[in-house]
Amino acid sequence: MYTVSEMSPVRLLRNPDLKTAEKFALCRPKTTSSCEVEAKISRPHFQIEVRHYRWDKPLEPTLFHADVCYLELALHPRPAGSEVDYLGGKTASSYVATGNCSFIPAGHEAMMRVPQGEQQVVGCLFEMDVFKPLVDWEWTPLEIAACFNINNINIRATLVRLAQEAMSPDYASQRLVDSLFESLLVELSRHIRATRIVAKEPYGKLSPQQLRLIENRISETSGEFPQTSWLAKECGVSNRHLARMFKRTTGKTITEYITEVRINKARMKLANGEQLIKEIAWECGFQSQSSFAQAFRKATGFTPRQYRNRSHK
């Protein structure tokens, strides 16, 4: 366990002479009362860590500087009141709620505020050189805005898989982890690129604000998921128009997206607790345990119980 007793700015890898492995070893936040690394995967160009943070008192606005790329997913909802501001200047100007999944590109920084509490996260650290072949943009406010709150189901699902592999490695784990990481880079690039495409083609596609609203409403829902008619009303369009724009924007139907969200939520709950499977089924929007089991097996190849047992090895 890594423990500190004083609050100081987070510094990620400000020594360019260090080797990658040495740099990753320094990536421990100095703003927490304690940070326990529960599982870790170290590869030549990236590192995956499952961390458990605890704050004994609220964290006042603190600078977070990244010299490597840092992608993080909270495995449980972040404490209410967690906020971030990506800095375009030298002082914070506009705090927003920290999304459960966020990304800070190498060379950028953010100001963070965190309430008293704790959280478990999976973090992926990698050098910008690994990401550069997929990046054909400058990090303008538009691109940075796409990193605040990433509700991309593919990115989230891949991070969950990496967390599970770190906690319970299985056959050919190294090969699987490398392929998952490559997939993660592509999905992250697509996510940021889509923001630019939508901004340039506002007609016929959802705006970034509309897409973020839909993703937030769906990802934050427990039990019965919102109906398309309600989402359409929230976006100020008709049901049919929303269905067309959502497909053009994401490549998926709303039903397909909701199913992915349900399954991903179920994966996280099965892997991180002993909650009854029938309760998980209801919280993830399934009408019965049998319909949940059928959909989960179709998506993952495992029954919910098999998946939980595998995750808890």
C-alpha positions as CSV (number, residue, x, y, z in Angstrom):
1,M,0.0,0.0,0.0
2,Y,1.2,3.5,-0.8
3,T,0.3,6.0,1.9
4,V,1.0,9.7,2.3
5,S,0.1,12.1,5.1
6,E,0.3,15.5,3.3
7,M,-1.6,17.1,0.4
8,S,0.6,18.0,-2.5
9,P,0.2,18.4,-6.3
10,V,-0.1,15.3,-8.4
11,R,2.9,15.0,-10.7
12,L,3.0,12.4,-13.4
13,L,6.3,11.7,-14.9
14,R,8.1,15.0,-15.2
15,N,11.5,13.5,-15.7
16,P,12.1,12.7,-19.4
17,D,15.2,10.8,-18.7
18,L,13.4,8.0,-16.9
19,K,12.6,4.7,-18.7
20,T,8.9,3.9,-19.2
21,A,8.7,1.4,-16.4
22,E,10.4,3.8,-14.0
23,K,8.0,6.5,-15.0
24,F,5.0,4.4,-14.4
25,A,6.4,3.5,-10.9
26,L,6.3,7.1,-10.0
27,C,2.6,7.5,-10.9
28,R,1.2,7.4,-7.4
29,P,-1.1,10.2,-6.4
30,K,0.1,12.4,-3.5
31,T,-3.3,13.8,-2.8
32,T,-4.8,10.8,-1.0
33,S,-4.7,9.6,2.6
34,S,-4.0,6.2,1.1
35,C,-3.7,4.5,-2.3
36,E,-3.6,0.7,-2.4
37,V,-2.6,-0.9,-5.7
38,E,-4.8,-4.0,-5.6
39,A,-3.7,-5.4,-9.0
40,K,-1.3,-4.4,-11.7
41,I,-0.3,-5.4,-15.2
42,S,3.1,-4.1,-16.5
43,R,3.8,-4.2,-20.2
44,P,6.6,-2.5,-22.2
45,H,4.5,0.5,-23.3
46,F,1.6,0.6,-20.9
47,Q,0.5,-0.3,-17.4
48,I,-2.9,-1.2,-15.9
49,E,-3.5,-0.7,-12.2
50,V,-6.6,-1.4,-10.1
51,R,-6.3,1.2,-7.2
52,H,-8.3,1.9,-4.1
53,Y,-8.2,5.5,-3.0
54,R,-9.2,6.9,0.3
55,W,-9.5,10.6,1.3
56,D,-9.8,11.2,5.1
57,K,-10.7,14.9,4.4
58,P,-11.9,16.7,1.3
59,L,-9.3,17.4,-1.3
60,E,-9.0,21.2,-2.0
61,P,-8.4,22.2,-5.6
62,T,-5.2,20.4,-6.6
63,L,-3.2,20.4,-9.8
64,F,-2.9,17.1,-11.7
65,H,-0.2,17.2,-14.4
66,A,0.3,14.3,-16.9
67,D,3.4,13.6,-18.9
68,V,1.9,10.3,-19.9
69,C,-1.6,9.6,-21.1
70,Y,-3.9,8.6,-18.2
71,L,-7.3,6.9,-18.8
72,E,-9.3,6.0,-15.7
73,L,-12.6,4.3,-15.0
74,A,-14.2,4.4,-11.6
75,L,-15.4,0.8,-10.9
76,H,-18.1,2.3,-8.6
77,P,-19.8,5.7,-9.0
78,R,-17.5,8.5,-7.8
79,P,-18.3,10.3,-4.6
80,A,-20.9,13.1,-5.1
81,G,-19.0,16.4,-5.4
82,S,-16.0,15.1,-7.3
83,E,-15.1,17.9,-9.8
84,V,-12.5,18.6,-12.5
85,D,-11.5,21.5,-14.6
86,Y,-9.1,21.0,-17.6
87,L,-6.9,24.0,-17.6
88,G,-6.5,26.2,-20.7
89,G,-4.8,28.8,-18.7
90,K,-3.1,29.0,-15.3
91,T,-6.2,29.1,-13.1
92,A,-9.3,27.0,-12.9
93,S,-12.4,28.7,-14.4
94,S,-15.2,26.2,-14.8
95,Y,-15.5,23.0,-12.7
96,V,-17.8,20.2,-13.8
97,A,-18.7,16.9,-12.3
98,T,-16.0,14.3,-12.8
99,G,-17.3,11.5,-15.0
100,N,-16.8,7.9,-14.0
101,C,-14.5,7.6,-17.0
102,S,-12.1,10.3,-18.0
103,F,-8.9,10.8,-19.9
104,I,-6.0,13.3,-19.6
105,P,-3.6,13.4,-22.6
106,A,0.1,13.6,-22.0
107,G,1.3,17.1,-21.5
108,H,-2.0,18.4,-20.2
109,E,-3.2,19.1,-16.7
110,A,-6.4,19.4,-14.7
111,M,-7.5,20.9,-11.4
112,M,-9.3,18.4,-9.2
113,R,-11.6,18.6,-6.2
114,V,-12.6,15.5,-4.3
115,P,-14.9,15.1,-1.2
116,Q,-14.0,12.9,1.7
117,G,-14.6,9.2,0.9
118,E,-13.1,6.4,-1.2
119,Q,-13.3,4.8,-4.6
120,Q,-11.9,1.9,-6.6
121,V,-10.6,2.7,-10.1
122,V,-8.8,1.0,-13.0
123,G,-6.2,3.2,-14.6
124,C,-4.4,2.8,-17.9
125,L,-1.1,4.7,-18.3
126,F,0.7,4.8,-21.6
127,E,3.2,7.0,-23.5
128,M,1.8,9.5,-26.1
129,D,4.2,7.9,-28.7
130,V,1.9,4.8,-28.5
131,F,-1.2,6.9,-29.2
132,K,0.3,9.2,-31.9
133,P,-0.3,7.0,-34.9
134,L,-4.0,7.3,-34.2
135,V,-4.0,11.0,-33.5
136,D,-4.4,13.5,-36.4
137,W,-5.6,16.5,-34.4
138,E,-4.4,19.2,-32.1
139,W,-5.7,19.1,-28.5
140,T,-8.1,22.0,-28.8
141,P,-10.9,22.7,-26.3
142,L,-13.2,20.6,-28.4
143,E,-11.0,17.5,-28.1
144,I,-10.3,18.1,-24.5
145,A,-14.1,18.4,-23.8
146,A,-14.5,14.9,-25.2
147,C,-12.3,13.7,-22.3
148,F,-14.3,15.1,-19.4
149,N,-16.9,12.3,-19.1
150,I,-16.4,9.4,-21.5
151,N,-19.6,7.4,-21.7
152,N,-18.4,5.3,-24.6
153,I,-19.6,1.8,-23.8
154,N,-16.7,0.1,-25.7
155,I,-14.0,2.0,-23.8
156,R,-15.7,1.3,-20.5
157,A,-16.2,-2.4,-21.2
158,T,-12.6,-2.8,-22.3
159,L,-11.3,-1.1,-19.1
160,V,-13.5,-3.5,-17.1
161,R,-12.1,-6.5,-18.9
162,L,-8.5,-5.2,-18.2
163,A,-9.3,-4.7,-14.5
164,Q,-10.7,-8.3,-14.3
165,E,-7.6,-9.7,-16.1
166,A,-5.4,-7.8,-13.7
167,M,-7.3,-9.2,-10.7
168,S,-7.8,-12.7,-12.0
169,P,-5.3,-13.5,-14.8
170,D,-6.1,-16.6,-16.8
171,Y,-4.8,-18.6,-19.8
172,A,-2.9,-16.5,-22.4
173,S,-3.5,-13.5,-20.2
174,Q,-0.6,-11.5,-21.7
175,R,-1.8,-12.0,-25.2
176,L,-5.3,-11.0,-24.3
177,V,-4.2,-7.9,-22.4
178,D,-2.1,-6.7,-25.4
179,S,-5.0,-7.1,-27.8
180,L,-7.4,-5.3,-25.4
181,F,-4.9,-2.4,-25.0
182,E,-4.7,-2.0,-28.8
183,S,-8.5,-2.1,-29.0
184,L,-8.7,0.5,-26.3
185,L,-6.4,2.9,-28.2
186,V,-8.6,2.6,-31.3
187,E,-11.8,3.1,-29.4
188,L,-10.4,6.2,-27.6
189,S,-9.3,7.6,-30.9
190,R,-12.8,7.0,-32.4
191,H,-14.5,8.6,-29.4
192,I,-12.5,11.8,-29.7
193,R,-12.6,11.8,-33.5
194,A,-16.5,11.5,-33.4
195,T,-16.7,14.7,-31.5
196,R,-14.9,16.5,-34.3
197,I,-17.1,14.9,-37.0
198,V,-20.3,15.7,-35.2
199,A,-19.2,19.3,-34.7
200,K,-18.5,19.7,-38.4
201,E,-21.8,17.9,-39.5
202,P,-24.4,19.2,-37.1
203,Y,-27.3,18.1,-39.3
204,G,-28.5,14.6,-39.3
205,K,-26.4,13.6,-36.3
206,L,-26.7,14.2,-32.6
207,S,-24.8,17.1,-31.1
208,P,-22.2,16.3,-28.5
209,Q,-24.5,17.8,-25.9
210,Q,-27.5,15.6,-27.0
211,L,-25.3,12.5,-27.1
212,R,-23.8,13.2,-23.7
213,L,-27.3,13.7,-22.3
214,I,-28.6,10.3,-23.6
215,E,-25.4,8.5,-22.5
216,N,-25.7,10.0,-19.0
217,R,-29.4,9.2,-18.6
218,I,-28.9,5.6,-19.7
219,S,-25.7,4.9,-17.7
220,E,-27.1,6.4,-14.5
221,T,-30.3,4.4,-14.6
222,S,-31.1,1.5,-12.3
223,G,-34.1,-0.7,-12.9
224,E,-36.2,0.0,-15.9
225,F,-34.3,2.0,-18.6
226,P,-35.7,5.2,-20.1
227,Q,-37.9,4.8,-23.1
228,T,-37.0,6.2,-26.5
229,S,-39.9,8.6,-26.3
230,W,-38.6,10.2,-23.1
231,L,-35.1,10.5,-24.5
232,A,-36.4,12.1,-27.7
233,K,-38.4,14.6,-25.6
234,E,-35.2,15.4,-23.6
235,C,-33.3,16.0,-26.9
236,G,-36.1,18.1,-28.4
237,V,-36.7,15.8,-31.4
238,S,-39.3,13.1,-32.5
239,N,-38.9,9.4,-31.7
240,R,-38.1,8.6,-35.3
241,H,-35.7,11.4,-35.8
242,L,-33.8,10.4,-32.6
243,A,-33.5,6.8,-33.8
244,R,-32.1,7.9,-37.1
245,M,-29.6,10.4,-35.6
246,F,-28.5,8.0,-32.9
247,K,-27.7,5.3,-35.5
248,R,-25.8,7.8,-37.7
249,T,-23.8,9.2,-34.8
250,T,-22.9,5.9,-33.0
251,G,-23.3,3.2,-35.6
252,K,-25.7,1.4,-33.2
253,T,-29.4,1.5,-32.5
254,I,-30.6,2.8,-29.2
255,T,-31.7,-0.7,-28.2
256,E,-28.3,-2.1,-29.0
257,Y,-26.6,0.6,-27.0
258,I,-28.9,0.1,-24.0
259,T,-28.2,-3.7,-24.1
260,E,-24.5,-3.0,-24.1
261,V,-24.9,-0.7,-21.1
262,R,-26.9,-3.3,-19.2
263,I,-24.4,-6.0,-19.8
264,N,-21.5,-3.8,-18.9
265,K,-23.2,-2.7,-15.6
266,A,-23.9,-6.4,-14.9
267,R,-20.2,-7.3,-15.5
268,M,-19.0,-4.7,-13.0
269,K,-21.6,-5.8,-10.3
270,L,-20.8,-9.5,-10.8
271,A,-17.1,-8.9,-10.6
272,N,-17.1,-6.6,-7.6
273,G,-19.5,-7.9,-5.0
274,E,-21.7,-10.7,-3.7
275,Q,-25.1,-9.0,-4.6
276,L,-27.8,-11.5,-5.5
277,I,-27.9,-12.2,-9.2
278,K,-31.7,-11.6,-9.3
279,E,-31.1,-8.1,-7.8
280,I,-28.4,-7.4,-10.4
281,A,-30.8,-8.5,-13.1
282,W,-33.4,-6.0,-12.0
283,E,-30.9,-3.1,-11.4
284,C,-29.6,-3.7,-15.0
285,G,-33.1,-3.4,-16.5
286,F,-34.0,-7.1,-17.1
287,Q,-37.5,-8.2,-16.3
288,S,-36.5,-11.6,-15.0
289,Q,-33.4,-13.6,-14.0
290,S,-33.8,-15.9,-16.9
291,S,-33.9,-13.1,-19.5
292,F,-30.9,-11.7,-17.9
293,A,-29.0,-15.0,-18.0
294,Q,-29.9,-15.5,-21.7
295,A,-28.8,-12.0,-22.7
296,F,-25.6,-12.1,-20.6
297,R,-24.6,-15.5,-22.0
298,K,-25.2,-14.3,-25.6
299,A,-22.9,-11.3,-24.9
300,T,-20.1,-12.9,-22.9
301,G,-20.3,-16.6,-23.5
302,F,-20.8,-17.2,-19.7
303,T,-23.8,-17.4,-17.4
304,P,-23.8,-14.7,-14.8
305,R,-22.8,-17.3,-12.1
306,Q,-19.9,-18.6,-14.2
307,Y,-18.7,-15.1,-14.9
308,R,-18.8,-14.2,-11.2
309,N,-16.9,-17.4,-10.2
310,R,-14.3,-16.7,-12.9
311,S,-13.8,-13.1,-11.7
312,H,-13.4,-14.2,-8.1
313,K,-10.7,-16.8,-8.7
